[in-house]
Amino acid sequence: MPMTATTVLTARAFLLDMDGTLVNSDAVVERVWRRWADRHGLDGDEVMKVVHGRQGYASMALLLPGRPMEQNRADNAHLLAEETADTDGVVEVPGASAFLASLAGVPHALVTSANVALSTARMAAAGLPLPGVRVTAESVGASKPDPEGFLKGAAELGVAAADCLVFEDSGAGISAGRSAGMRVVGVGPRARACRPDAWVSDLTGVRVDVGEGGVARMSLG
């Protein structure tokens, strides 16, 4: 559903991906993962089609089938450290700051494939506040597109999955939200082809108002 006119959605809680949704970290992701691709003799363009939205070890499992998962997890730890130390070019997605401010008093959580250190560093680099509830890589046993992270976020907020609205930029994340039984707003160019329930180019003009009974009314477009 592209935004050709104002679309209004209601929800009791919002579950927000970070990279590509609130924070534009594409420059760092490209640098780190293309170096990784070169080290393993892989096509960088093909690698970049896989890595968005997933935890690193899950991307590696797809790209290097047959490699022991223990090796993927160890390799991922090195990549996370690289990404955490590199914040050059990390900025907020347009409208993210105002969007987060509009969620004050509304149940919401960050649900990211990044770990605590990386999510803290990137949100700070983009000048964005960290939501009080965060589901990070350490919080789950399975990476997106598994719905575990979103289901855990809903549970921590005490809101039924059907009453949650997910904001995501990647195919893996959109699939995770759908599998959790939630509606999904796609953000940015990667999301558009994944047929989310609604789509916006960025967060500019996304507005939230709290109505009766704690139901939030969100205007897109």
C-alpha positions as protocol buffer text, in pm:
chain_id: "A"
residue {
  index: 1
  type: MET
  ca { x: 0 y: 0 z: 0 }
}
residue {
  index: 2
  type: PRO
  ca { x: 209 y: 298 z: -119 }
}
residue {
  index: 3
  type: MET
  ca { x: 119 y: 629 z: 40 }
}
residue {
  index: 4
  type: THR
  ca { x: -72 y: 815 z: -230 }
}
residue {
  index: 5
  type: ALA
  ca { x: -298 y: 972 z: 32 }
}
residue {
  index: 6
  type: THR
  ca { x: -307 y: 989 z: 408 }
}
residue {
  index: 7
  type: THR
  ca { x: -342 y: 644 z: 560 }
}
residue {
  index: 8
  type: VAL
  ca { x: -447 y: 601 z: 924 }
}
residue {
  index: 9
  type: LEU
  ca { x: -357 y: 292 z: 1128 }
}
residue {
  index: 10
  type: THR
  ca { x: -435 y: 223 z: 1492 }
}
residue {
  index: 11
  type: ALA
  ca { x: -232 y: 20 z: 1740 }
}
residue {
  index: 12
  type: ARG
  ca { x: -168 y: -21 z: 2110 }
}
residue {
  index: 13
  type: ALA
  ca { x: 208 y: -65 z: 2074 }
}
residue {
  index: 14
  type: PHE
  ca { x: 486 y: -4 z: 1823 }
}
residue {
  index: 15
  type: LEU
  ca { x: 782 y: -233 z: 1759 }
}
residue {
  index: 16
  type: LEU
  ca { x: 1066 y: -57 z: 1583 }
}
residue {
  index: 17
  type: ASP
  ca { x: 1358 y: -200 z: 1392 }
}
residue {
  index: 18
  type: MET
  ca { x: 1672 y: 15 z: 1407 }
}
residue {
  index: 19
  type: ASP
  ca { x: 1902 y: -10 z: 1102 }
}
residue {
  index: 20
  type: GLY
  ca { x: 1731 y: 127 z: 794 }
}
residue {
  index: 21
  type: THR
  ca { x: 1420 y: 216 z: 992 }
}
residue {
  index: 22
  type: LEU
  ca { x: 1533 y: 468 z: 1255 }
}
residue {
  index: 23
  type: VAL
  ca { x: 1903 y: 487 z: 1170 }
}
residue {
  index: 24
  type: ASN
  ca { x: 2070 y: 500 z: 830 }
}
residue {
  index: 25
  type: SER
  ca { x: 2380 y: 287 z: 883 }
}
residue {
  index: 26
  type: ASP
  ca { x: 2413 y: 165 z: 525 }
}
residue {
  index: 27
  type: ALA
  ca { x: 2760 y: 319 z: 481 }
}
residue {
  index: 28
  type: VAL
  ca { x: 2903 y: 119 z: 771 }
}
residue {
  index: 29
  type: VAL
  ca { x: 2722 y: -201 z: 676 }
}
residue {
  index: 30
  type: GLU
  ca { x: 2857 y: -174 z: 322 }
}
residue {
  index: 31
  type: ARG
  ca { x: 3215 y: -114 z: 441 }
}
residue {
  index: 32
  type: VAL
  ca { x: 3223 y: -397 z: 694 }
}
residue {
  index: 33
  type: TRP
  ca { x: 3038 y: -661 z: 495 }
}
residue {
  index: 34
  type: ARG
  ca { x: 3216 y: -593 z: 166 }
}
residue {
  index: 35
  type: ARG
  ca { x: 3549 y: -639 z: 345 }
}
residue {
  index: 36
  type: TRP
  ca { x: 3413 y: -964 z: 487 }
}
residue {
  index: 37
  type: ALA
  ca { x: 3301 y: -1072 z: 138 }
}
residue {
  index: 38
  type: ASP
  ca { x: 3650 y: -1003 z: -1 }
}
residue {
  index: 39
  type: ARG
  ca { x: 3810 y: -1210 z: 274 }
}
residue {
  index: 40
  type: HIS
  ca { x: 3591 y: -1505 z: 181 }
}
residue {
  index: 41
  type: GLY
  ca { x: 3605 y: -1468 z: -196 }
}
residue {
  index: 42
  type: LEU
  ca { x: 3236 y: -1379 z: -224 }
}
residue {
  index: 43
  type: ASP
  ca { x: 3061 y: -1131 z: -451 }
}
residue {
  index: 44
  type: GLY
  ca { x: 3000 y: -817 z: -245 }
}
residue {
  index: 45
  type: ASP
  ca { x: 2679 y: -731 z: -428 }
}
residue {
  index: 46
  type: GLU
  ca { x: 2535 y: -1076 z: -357 }
}
residue {
  index: 47
  type: VAL
  ca { x: 2637 y: -1051 z: 9 }
}
residue {
  index: 48
  type: MET
  ca { x: 2462 y: -716 z: 44 }
}
residue {
  index: 49
  type: LYS
  ca { x: 2137 y: -872 z: -79 }
}
residue {
  index: 50
  type: VAL
  ca { x: 2139 y: -1106 z: 222 }
}
residue {
  index: 51
  type: VAL
  ca { x: 2274 y: -919 z: 525 }
}
residue {
  index: 52
  type: HIS
  ca { x: 2012 y: -651 z: 591 }
}
residue {
  index: 53
  type: GLY
  ca { x: 1780 y: -732 z: 881 }
}
residue {
  index: 54
  type: ARG
  ca { x: 1951 y: -1051 z: 993 }
}
residue {
  index: 55
  type: GLN
  ca { x: 2200 y: -1118 z: 1267 }
}
residue {
  index: 56
  type: GLY
  ca { x: 2545 y: -1164 z: 1119 }
}
residue {
  index: 57
  type: TYR
  ca { x: 2578 y: -1533 z: 1202 }
}
residue {
  index: 58
  type: ALA
  ca { x: 2248 y: -1602 z: 1022 }
}
residue {
  index: 59
  type: SER
  ca { x: 2368 y: -1418 z: 712 }
}
residue {
  index: 60
  type: MET
  ca { x: 2693 y: -1613 z: 720 }
}
residue {
  index: 61
  type: ALA
  ca { x: 2504 y: -1941 z: 743 }
}
residue {
  index: 62
  type: LEU
  ca { x: 2323 y: -1854 z: 420 }
}
residue {
  index: 63
  type: LEU
  ca { x: 2635 y: -1729 z: 243 }
}
residue {
  index: 64
  type: LEU
  ca { x: 2873 y: -2005 z: 357 }
}
residue {
  index: 65
  type: PRO
  ca { x: 2656 y: -2315 z: 383 }
}
residue {
  index: 66
  type: GLY
  ca { x: 2826 y: -2598 z: 561 }
}
residue {
  index: 67
  type: ARG
  ca { x: 3054 y: -2379 z: 773 }
}
residue {
  index: 68
  type: PRO
  ca { x: 3020 y: -2467 z: 1145 }
}
residue {
  index: 69
  type: MET
  ca { x: 2781 y: -2235 z: 1326 }
}
residue {
  index: 70
  type: GLU
  ca { x: 3038 y: -2189 z: 1603 }
}
residue {
  index: 71
  type: GLN
  ca { x: 3269 y: -2033 z: 1345 }
}
residue {
  index: 72
  type: ASN
  ca { x: 2990 y: -1808 z: 1218 }
}
residue {
  index: 73
  type: ARG
  ca { x: 2917 y: -1686 z: 1570 }
}
residue {
  index: 74
  type: ALA
  ca { x: 3284 y: -1617 z: 1640 }
}
residue {
  index: 75
  type: ASP
  ca { x: 3320 y: -1434 z: 1307 }
}
residue {
  index: 76
  type: ASN
  ca { x: 3005 y: -1237 z: 1382 }
}
residue {
  index: 77
  type: ALA
  ca { x: 3149 y: -1120 z: 1715 }
}
residue {
  index: 78
  type: HIS
  ca { x: 3444 y: -967 z: 1527 }
}
residue {
  index: 79
  type: LEU
  ca { x: 3212 y: -797 z: 1278 }
}
residue {
  index: 80
  type: LEU
  ca { x: 2995 y: -655 z: 1556 }
}
residue {
  index: 81
  type: ALA
  ca { x: 3305 y: -503 z: 1714 }
}
residue {
  index: 82
  type: GLU
  ca { x: 3405 y: -351 z: 1379 }
}
residue {
  index: 83
  type: GLU
  ca { x: 3058 y: -207 z: 1326 }
}
residue {
  index: 84
  type: THR
  ca { x: 3037 y: -68 z: 1680 }
}
residue {
  index: 85
  type: ALA
  ca { x: 3367 y: 115 z: 1639 }
}
residue {
  index: 86
  type: ASP
  ca { x: 3271 y: 260 z: 1300 }
}
residue {
  index: 87
  type: THR
  ca { x: 2999 y: 525 z: 1316 }
}
residue {
  index: 88
  type: ASP
  ca { x: 3118 y: 736 z: 1023 }
}
residue {
  index: 89
  type: GLY
  ca { x: 2815 y: 828 z: 815 }
}
residue {
  index: 90
  type: VAL
  ca { x: 2558 y: 699 z: 1066 }
}
residue {
  index: 91
  type: VAL
  ca { x: 2263 y: 940 z: 1068 }
}
residue {
  index: 92
  type: GLU
  ca { x: 1896 y: 928 z: 1156 }
}
residue {
  index: 93
  type: VAL
  ca { x: 1643 y: 830 z: 895 }
}
residue {
  index: 94
  type: PRO
  ca { x: 1462 y: 1157 z: 810 }
}
residue {
  index: 95
  type: GLY
  ca { x: 1183 y: 1217 z: 1061 }
}
residue {
  index: 96
  type: ALA
  ca { x: 1303 y: 957 z: 1313 }
}
residue {
  index: 97
  type: SER
  ca { x: 1364 y: 1201 z: 1598 }
}
residue {
  index: 98
  type: ALA
  ca { x: 1020 y: 1361 z: 1572 }
}
residue {
  index: 99
  type: PHE
  ca { x: 859 y: 1019 z: 1529 }
}
residue {
  index: 100
  type: LEU
  ca { x: 1021 y: 885 z: 1848 }
}
residue {
  index: 101
  type: ALA
  ca { x: 919 y: 1201 z: 2035 }
}
residue {
  index: 102
  type: SER
  ca { x: 559 y: 1145 z: 1924 }
}
residue {
  index: 103
  type: LEU
  ca { x: 568 y: 800 z: 2088 }
}
residue {
  index: 104
  type: ALA
  ca { x: 619 y: 943 z: 2437 }
}
residue {
  index: 105
  type: GLY
  ca { x: 360 y: 776 z: 2658 }
}
residue {
  index: 106
  type: VAL
  ca { x: 282 y: 511 z: 2395 }
}
residue {
  index: 107
  type: PRO
  ca { x: 412 y: 156 z: 2450 }
}
residue {
  index: 108
  type: HIS
  ca { x: 700 y: 99 z: 2212 }
}
residue {
  index: 109
  type: ALA
  ca { x: 1017 y: -107 z: 2188 }
}
residue {
  index: 110
  type: LEU
  ca { x: 1329 y: -133 z: 1980 }
}
residue {
  index: 111
  type: VAL
  ca { x: 1356 y: -479 z: 1819 }
}
residue {
  index: 112
  type: THR
  ca { x: 1692 y: -505 z: 1647 }
}
residue {
  index: 113
  type: SER
  ca { x: 1932 y: -767 z: 1518 }
}
residue {
  index: 114
  type: ALA
  ca { x: 2215 y: -555 z: 1661 }
}
residue {
  index: 115
  type: ASN
  ca { x: 2353 y: -630 z: 2005 }
}
residue {
  index: 116
  type: VAL
  ca { x: 2340 y: -391 z: 2301 }
}
residue {
  index: 117
  type: ALA
  ca { x: 2674 y: -225 z: 2225 }
}
residue {
  index: 118
  type: LEU
  ca { x: 2604 y: -172 z: 1855 }
}
residue {
  index: 119
  type: SER
  ca { x: 2248 y: -48 z: 1903 }
}
residue {
  index: 120
  type: THR
  ca { x: 2363 y: 193 z: 2175 }
}
residue {
  index: 121
  type: ALA
  ca { x: 2646 y: 327 z: 1957 }
}
residue {
  index: 122
  type: ARG
  ca { x: 2434 y: 372 z: 1646 }
}
residue {
  index: 123
  type: MET
  ca { x: 2139 y: 538 z: 1817 }
}
residue {
  index: 124
  type: ALA
  ca { x: 2382 y: 777 z: 1989 }
}
residue {
  index: 125
  type: ALA
  ca { x: 2564 y: 851 z: 1664 }
}
residue {
  index: 126
  type: ALA
  ca { x: 2230 y: 935 z: 1501 }
}
residue {
  index: 127
  type: GLY
  ca { x: 2131 y: 1153 z: 1797 }
}
residue {
  index: 128
  type: LEU
  ca { x: 1830 y: 938 z: 1883 }
}
residue {
  index: 129
  type: PRO
  ca { x: 1708 y: 834 z: 2230 }
}
residue {
  index: 130
  type: LEU
  ca { x: 1699 y: 464 z: 2315 }
}
residue {
  index: 131
  type: PRO
  ca { x: 1350 y: 334 z: 2393 }
}
residue {
  index: 132
  type: GLY
  ca { x: 1311 y: 200 z: 2745 }
}
residue {
  index: 133
  type: VAL
  ca { x: 1229 y: -149 z: 2616 }
}
residue {
  index: 134
  type: ARG
  ca { x: 1485 y: -306 z: 2384 }
}
residue {
  index: 135
  type: VAL
  ca { x: 1503 y: -653 z: 2231 }
}
residue {
  index: 136
  type: THR
  ca { x: 1857 y: -703 z: 2100 }
}
residue {
  index: 137
  type: ALA
  ca { x: 2063 y: -992 z: 1963 }
}
residue {
  index: 138
  type: GLU
  ca { x: 2139 y: -1107 z: 2318 }
}
residue {
  index: 139
  type: SER
  ca { x: 1766 y: -1133 z: 2395 }
}
residue {
  index: 140
  type: VAL
  ca { x: 1674 y: -1397 z: 2139 }
}
residue {
  index: 141
  type: GLY
  ca { x: 1779 y: -1741 z: 2025 }
}
residue {
  index: 142
  type: ALA
  ca { x: 1681 y: -1695 z: 1660 }
}
residue {
  index: 143
  type: SER
  ca { x: 1745 y: -1416 z: 1410 }
}
residue {
  index: 144
  type: LYS
  ca { x: 1486 y: -1243 z: 1194 }
}
residue {
  index: 145
  type: PRO
  ca { x: 1301 y: -1364 z: 984 }
}
residue {
  index: 146
  type: ASP
  ca { x: 1210 y: -1571 z: 1290 }
}
residue {
  index: 147
  type: PRO
  ca { x: 934 y: -1381 z: 1478 }
}
residue {
  index: 148
  type: GLU
  ca { x: 1087 y: -1440 z: 1824 }
}
residue {
  index: 149
  type: GLY
  ca { x: 1215 y: -1084 z: 1867 }
}
residue {
  index: 150
  type: PHE
  ca { x: 884 y: -918 z: 1784 }
}
residue {
  index: 151
  type: LEU
  ca { x: 687 y: -1162 z: 1997 }
}
residue {
  index: 152
  type: LYS
  ca { x: 921 y: -1096 z: 2288 }
}
residue {
  index: 153
  type: GLY
  ca { x: 884 y: -720 z: 2239 }
}
residue {
  index: 154
  type: ALA
  ca { x: 505 y: -748 z: 2248 }
}
residue {
  index: 155
  type: ALA
  ca { x: 521 y: -967 z: 2558 }
}
residue {
  index: 156
  type: GLU
  ca { x: 750 y: -722 z: 2739 }
}
residue {
  index: 157
  type: LEU
  ca { x: 509 y: -440 z: 2658 }
}
residue {
  index: 158
  type: GLY
  ca { x: 213 y: -653 z: 2765 }
}
residue {
  index: 159
  type: VAL
  ca { x: 33 y: -604 z: 2435 }
}
residue {
  index: 160
  type: ALA
  ca { x: -120 y: -872 z: 2212 }
}
residue {
  index: 161
  type: ALA
  ca { x: 62 y: -931 z: 1884 }
}
residue {
  index: 162
  type: ALA
  ca { x: -244 y: -833 z: 1679 }
}
residue {
  index: 163
  type: ASP
  ca { x: -246 y: -492 z: 1850 }
}
residue {
  index: 164
  type: CYS
  ca { x: 116 y: -416 z: 1758 }
}
residue {
  index: 165
  type: LEU
  ca { x: 244 y: -224 z: 1458 }
}
residue {
  index: 166
  type: VAL
  ca { x: 592 y: -309 z: 1331 }
}
residue {
  index: 167
  type: PHE
  ca { x: 820 y: -65 z: 1148 }
}
residue {
  index: 168
  type: GLU
  ca { x: 1079 y: -242 z: 930 }
}
residue {
  index: 169
  type: ASP
  ca { x: 1302 y: -182 z: 629 }
}
residue {
  index: 170
  type: SER
  ca { x: 1419 y: -532 z: 533 }
}
residue {
  index: 171
  type: GLY
  ca { x: 1262 y: -840 z: 383 }
}
residue {
  index: 172
  type: ALA
  ca { x: 1377 y: -1050 z: 677 }
}
residue {
  index: 173
  type: GLY
  ca { x: 1224 y: -806 z: 925 }
}
residue {
  index: 174
  type: ILE
  ca { x: 897 y: -774 z: 738 }
}
residue {
  index: 175
  type: SER
  ca { x: 868 y: -1153 z: 724 }
}
residue {
  index: 176
  type: ALA
  ca { x: 936 y: -1169 z: 1098 }
}
residue {
  index: 177
  type: GLY
  ca { x: 662 y: -917 z: 1173 }
}
residue {
  index: 178
  type: ARG
  ca { x: 413 y: -1100 z: 955 }
}
residue {
  index: 179
  type: SER
  ca { x: 502 y: -1434 z: 1114 }
}
residue {
  index: 180
  type: ALA
  ca { x: 439 y: -1277 z: 1454 }
}
residue {
  index: 181
  type: GLY
  ca { x: 83 y: -1194 z: 1344 }
}
residue {
  index: 182
  type: MET
  ca { x: 149 y: -820 z: 1335 }
}
residue {
  index: 183
  type: ARG
  ca { x: 84 y: -550 z: 1078 }
}
residue {
  index: 184
  type: VAL
  ca { x: 396 y: -405 z: 922 }
}
residue {
  index: 185
  type: VAL
  ca { x: 482 y: -58 z: 795 }
}
residue {
  index: 186
  type: GLY
  ca { x: 771 y: -75 z: 550 }
}
residue {
  index: 187
  type: VAL
  ca { x: 1024 y: 208 z: 560 }
}
residue {
  index: 188
  type: GLY
  ca { x: 1254 y: 298 z: 271 }
}
residue {
  index: 189
  type: PRO
  ca { x: 1341 y: 146 z: -66 }
}
residue {
  index: 190
  type: ARG
  ca { x: 1430 y: -207 z: 51 }
}
residue {
  index: 191
  type: ALA
  ca { x: 1088 y: -248 z: 210 }
}
residue {
  index: 192
  type: ARG
  ca { x: 876 y: -141 z: -83 }
}
residue {
  index: 193
  type: ALA
  ca { x: 912 y: -463 z: -283 }
}
residue {
  index: 194
  type: CYS
  ca { x: 827 y: -677 z: 21 }
}
residue {
  index: 195
  type: ARG
  ca { x: 457 y: -586 z: 18 }
}
residue {
  index: 196
  type: PRO
  ca { x: 417 y: -452 z: 373 }
}
residue {
  index: 197
  type: ASP
  ca { x: 73 y: -348 z: 493 }
}
residue {
  index: 198
  type: ALA
  ca { x: 174 y: 15 z: 436 }
}
residue {
  index: 199
  type: TRP
  ca { x: 489 y: 184 z: 308 }
}
residue {
  index: 200
  type: VAL
  ca { x: 664 y: 517 z: 361 }
}
residue {
  index: 201
  type: SER
  ca { x: 985 y: 645 z: 204 }
}
residue {
  index: 202
  type: ASP
  ca { x: 1105 y: 768 z: 545 }
}
residue {
  index: 203
  type: LEU
  ca { x: 955 y: 879 z: 877 }
}
residue {
  index: 204
  type: THR
  ca { x: 891 y: 1239 z: 778 }
}
residue {
  index: 205
  type: GLY
  ca { x: 527 y: 1321 z: 838 }
}
residue {
  index: 206
  type: VAL
  ca { x: 452 y: 1004 z: 1036 }
}
residue {
  index: 207
  type: ARG
  ca { x: 238 y: 1129 z: 1325 }
}
residue {
  index: 208
  type: VAL
  ca { x: 102 y: 956 z: 1635 }
}
residue {
  index: 209
  type: ASP
  ca { x: -186 y: 1068 z: 1855 }
}
residue {
  index: 210
  type: VAL
  ca { x: -321 y: 878 z: 2153 }
}
residue {
  index: 211
  type: GLY
  ca { x: -696 y: 836 z: 2156 }
}
residue {
  index: 212
  type: GLU
  ca { x: -947 y: 689 z: 2395 }
}
residue {
  index: 213
  type: GLY
  ca { x: -862 y: 366 z: 2573 }
}
residue {
  index: 214
  type: GLY
  ca { x: -491 y: 403 z: 2503 }
}
residue {
  index: 215
  type: VAL
  ca { x: -530 y: 333 z: 2131 }
}
residue {
  index: 216
  type: ALA
  ca { x: -272 y: 522 z: 1925 }
}
residue {
  index: 217
  type: ARG
  ca { x: -379 y: 665 z: 1593 }
}
residue {
  index: 218
  type: MET
  ca { x: -98 y: 694 z: 1339 }
}
residue {
  index: 219
  type: SER
  ca { x: -116 y: 902 z: 1023 }
}
residue {
  index: 220
  type: LEU
  ca { x: 110 y: 813 z: 731 }
}
residue {
  index: 221
  type: GLY
  ca { x: 152 y: 1047 z: 443 }
}
